[in-house]
Amino acid sequence: MVNPDWAAYAELCGARGSSVTTREQLDEAMAALFAAEGPALLCVEQDAELL
C-alpha cells in the first residue's frame, strides 16, 4: 500500500502543503510552515531503516 501525496492533498483542500525527505530540508520547511497564513501541512517522509 502506498501513501498518498499529503502535501498535494492539502493544496487541493486550500491549505499550504509541503513535504521534506531529508533532515537538511526540515529547518527551512518548518520556518515556512509557521510563517504561512492559514492552514498548512508539512509531510515529513520517514525511513524505518534510519535510527
Secondary structure as GFF3:
##gff-version 3
##sequence-region A 1 51
A	DSSP	alpha_helix	6	12	.	.	.	ID=ss1
A	DSSP	beta_strand	16	20	.	.	.	ID=ss2
A	DSSP	alpha_helix	23	35	.	.	.	ID=ss3
A	DSSP	beta_strand	40	44	.	.	.	ID=ss4
###
